[in-house]
Amino acid sequence: MISIIAAVAEKNVVGINNQLPWNIPEDLKHFKQVTDGKVVLMGSNTFDSIFAMLKKPLPNRKNVVVTLNKEFKVPEGVELYFDFYEALEKYKNEDLFVIGGPTIWKLALPYADRLFITHVHKMYEGDAFFPEVNWAEWEKVNSETREYFEFAEYKKIPPA
């Protein structure tokens, strides 16, 4: 199953300067709970951002990085692909979570079965944006509202 997970603010902002523009500990905890023990697929900028923060890949997850940069290096235990579709094909039958960034989400969106979106109901400056979603293709199946954000899970509606 292919899932996309992201925290998205007003105007689809997801980042600035390769970092989250907000600090929402509950969202980080939610991300960890949802992706724990799963395969996480990300672009090289997302990997760099995580590695800069944690000084290691995401623990207790299979970290898969996709990049066009043939010089990109990853630590032992992290899988590196230069072809998004090759990585997707390898893990499409596992519990795969696409965790960013914008280019990777856009490539994954047509193949995704589920979306886990933290809707951040605030305005932030940003230079990275979540791709446009045709929400008519998705059904909200779970939702938890907090003060200024909402954890929402969507399932793709099968074609008629």
N, C-alpha and C positions, 0 to 999 in steps of 0.2 A: 504494500500500500504506500502510495506517495502522498505525503503531507507537506504543506508549507506552513511555517511558523514565523510570525513577525509581530513586532509592536509598531503600530502605525498611528501617527498623530494627524491632526487636521492637515488638509492639503497633501496627504499621503507622505508626509515627511517621516523618514526612518533613521536619518543620520546626518551628522555634520562633522567634517574633518575626520572621517573614518571612526567616529564614536557615536554612541547614543546621545541625543541632545537632552536627555532627562535622566533622573536617577529614581527608578521605581523598584525598590527591593522586592516587592510582591511579584512584579513581573519576572524578575530574574529567578525567583523561587519557582514560579509557575513554569517558566521555560525549562528549568532543571527537572521538575517533576514530569513534564510531558515528554521530554527527550531522553531521560535517563535510560540507559541500557539499549538505546536505539542507534541507528546509523544516522549521522548528521552530515549533510552535503553542503558545502559552502564554496564561495569564491575566495581567491587569495587575499583580497582586502579584508574580508570578514575574518579569515583565519588570522591575519596579521593583527587585527584589532583584539581578537580574543587572546592571542598569544602575548601581546603587549600587556594585557590586563592580568592574566593568570600566570604567565611565564611557563605555560605548558598548554597542550591541546585540551579540549573539553574532556574532563575525566568521566570514566564509565560509559563512554560512547565510542563508536567507531567513527573516527574523524576522516572525512573524504574531502579533498580540496581539488577544485577544478580551476585551471588557469590556462591562458594562452602563452604565458611567459615560460619559455623552455628553460630559463635559468633559475626558476623559483625552486627553493629548497624547503623541505619539510622535515621535521624530526622523525626518527624511527617510530614506526607504528602508525603513522599517518599515511593514508593512501593518496597518491597524486595522480591526477588525470589531466590530459591536455584536450580532452574531448568530452563535453558535457553529456552527450548522448551515450557514450560508452559507459560512463559512470552510472547514469540513470538505468541503463539496461542491466548492468551487473546487480544493482540493488533494488530493482523495481518490485521484486517479490518479497522483500524484507520490509520491516517497519522503517521506512526512510523518511527523514525530516529534512527538508530543504530550508536552511536557516539564513540564506542571504548571500550576497547582497542583491541589489536591484536587477542586475543582468541575469543572475542565476534564477531569481524568482520569476522573471519574465519568461525565461526558457522553460521553467518547470510548470508554470501555470496551466498550460493545455493538458498536461499529464496528471495533474494533481487530483486526488480523490477527496482530500480534506484540507481545510484551511483552519489554522489556529491563529486567530488575530486578536491581539490586545489593542483595542481601539482606545487611543489616548485622546481624550476630549479636551485638548489644549492646543494652542498654536505655538510652534517652535520654528526657529530658523533652521534651514537644512540645505544640504547639497546632494542628498541621496533620497530617492523617492520610491515607494512601493508602486509596482505597475498597476495600471487601471484594471479593475476587475469587473466583468459583466455579472453583477449581483443577481440577475435573473436566472443564472445557471447554478446558483447556490442556495441551499436551505440552511438556515440557522438551526442547529440541533441542540445547542447548549449555550448558556449565557450566565455570567456572574458579574453583576455591576458593583463597582466600588465608587469612591467619591468622585474621581475625575477620569476613570477609565473602566473598560469592560473587557473581560475575557470572553471571547466568543469562538465557538466551534461551528464550522460550516461543512456540510456534505454536498458533494456535487450532485445535482439533480440529473438522473439518467435521461438521455434523449428520448423523446416521445416516439 
